[in-house]
């Protein structure tokens, strides 16, 4: 969580990244993947709803990267983090990940970027999944969670 608030913003290829690690992930893995992608797209995860005659605001989630298959379906939803602990991934972020998965039927993949690869972990399941080490983004979620 600290890296989110104190990370140095980086501008690159017309995008504004929240940290150097996010820009590194883009350069090393997203851009050269050949897949269609969106940077910081907004997704509605909870619609506005009435409470006591007033309206409660809805909620959105903005992942760092969304990679798409040739048919336009979502292949990966990435959120670059400094770690997988509760210090690095806030309770609010975990809630948004769950709401995103509920609405879009795709889990959010938390990513820790390293020099030559990245580690992926999917949070929020009742079953704990091990971290998955990746050299590129050309893998299927079934490799991690077996679906």
C-alpha positions in Angstrom: 0.0 0.0 0.0 2.9 2.4 0.7 4.2 2.1 -2.8 0.8 3.2 -4.1 0.9 6.4 -2.2 4.7 7.1 -2.5 5.5 5.6 -5.9 7.0 7.9 -8.5 4.7 8.5 -11.4 6.1 7.6 -14.8 5.0 8.8 -18.3 5.7 6.4 -21.1 4.2 5.9 -24.6 1.4 8.3 -23.8 0.4 6.5 -20.6 0.8 7.7 -17.0 1.9 4.8 -14.7 1.5 5.0 -10.9 5.0 3.6 -10.3 8.3 2.5 -11.9 7.3 -1.2 -11.3 4.1 -0.6 -13.2 6.0 1.0 -16.1 8.5 -1.9 -16.0 5.7 -4.5 -16.2 4.3 -2.6 -19.2 7.6 -2.5 -21.0 8.8 -6.0 -20.3 5.6 -8.0 -20.5 2.4 -6.1 -21.7 3.7 -4.2 -24.7 5.8 -7.0 -26.3 3.0 -9.6 -25.7 1.2 -8.9 -29.0 -2.1 -8.9 -27.2 -4.6 -6.1 -27.2 -4.5 -4.3 -23.9 -6.0 -1.4 -21.9 -4.1 0.7 -19.4 -6.1 1.8 -16.3 -9.6 1.1 -17.7 -12.6 1.8 -15.4 -15.0 -1.0 -14.6 -18.2 -0.6 -12.6 -18.3 -3.2 -9.9 -21.3 -2.0 -7.9 -24.3 0.0 -9.2 -25.9 2.9 -7.4 -28.7 1.7 -5.1 -31.4 3.2 -2.9 -31.2 3.4 0.9 -33.8 5.2 2.9 -35.0 7.3 0.0 -31.5 8.4 -0.9 -29.0 6.9 -3.4 -25.8 5.2 -2.4 -22.9 5.7 -4.8 -21.8 2.9 -6.9 -18.2 1.6 -7.0 -15.6 1.3 -9.8 -12.4 -0.6 -10.0 -9.5 0.5 -12.2 -7.0 -2.3 -12.8 -3.5 -1.5 -14.0 -3.8 -3.6 -17.2 -6.4 -5.6 -18.9 -5.2 -8.0 -21.7 -7.6 -9.3 -24.2 -7.8 -12.4 -26.4 -8.2 -12.0 -30.2 -12.0 -12.5 -29.8 -12.1 -9.5 -27.4 -12.7 -11.6 -24.2 -10.6 -10.8 -21.1 -7.5 -12.9 -20.8 -5.8 -11.2 -17.8 -6.6 -8.4 -15.3 -3.4 -7.3 -13.7 -2.9 -5.2 -10.6 0.9 -4.5 -9.9 1.7 -4.6 -6.2 4.8 -4.4 -4.0 3.8 -7.7 -2.3 1.0 -10.0 -1.5 0.6 -9.2 2.2 -2.2 -7.2 3.7 0.2 -4.2 3.9 0.7 -4.2 0.1 -2.9 -5.1 -0.8 -5.4 -3.2 1.2 -8.8 -4.5 2.4 -10.5 -2.0 0.0 -8.5 -3.4 -2.9 -9.3 -7.0 -2.0 -13.0 -6.0 -1.9 -12.8 -4.5 -5.3 -11.1 -7.6 -6.7 -13.9 -9.7 -5.4 -16.6 -7.5 -6.7 -14.8 -7.4 -10.1 -14.7 -11.2 -10.2 -18.4 -11.5 -9.2 -19.5 -9.2 -12.0 -17.1 -10.1 -14.8 -16.3 -13.7 -13.9 -12.5 -13.1 -14.2 -10.2 -12.9 -11.1 -7.8 -10.1 -10.7 -4.2 -11.2 -10.8 -1.9 -9.5 -8.3 1.6 -9.1 -9.8 5.0 -8.6 -8.3 7.5 -7.5 -11.0 11.1 -8.8 -10.8 14.1 -8.3 -13.0 13.4 -11.0 -15.6 10.0 -12.4 -14.6 7.0 -11.7 -12.5 5.1 -13.5 -9.8 1.3 -13.8 -9.9 -1.1 -14.6 -7.1 -4.9 -14.6 -7.1 -6.4 -13.5 -3.8 -9.8 -14.0 -2.2 -10.5 -17.7 -3.0 -11.4 -20.1 -0.2 -8.7 -22.3 -1.5 -5.2 -20.8 -1.2 -3.3 -20.9 -4.5 0.5 -20.8 -4.6 2.3 -18.0 -6.3 2.9 -18.6 -10.0 6.2 -17.5 -11.6 5.8 -16.2 -15.2 8.3 -15.3 -18.0 5.6 -13.7 -20.1 1.8 -13.2 -20.2 1.1 -16.1 -22.5 -0.5 -18.5 -20.0 -4.0 -19.4 -19.1 -5.7 -18.8 -15.7 -6.3 -22.6 -15.6 -2.5 -22.9 -15.2 -2.9 -21.2 -11.8 -6.4 -22.0 -10.5 -7.2 -25.1 -12.5 -10.6 -23.8 -13.9 
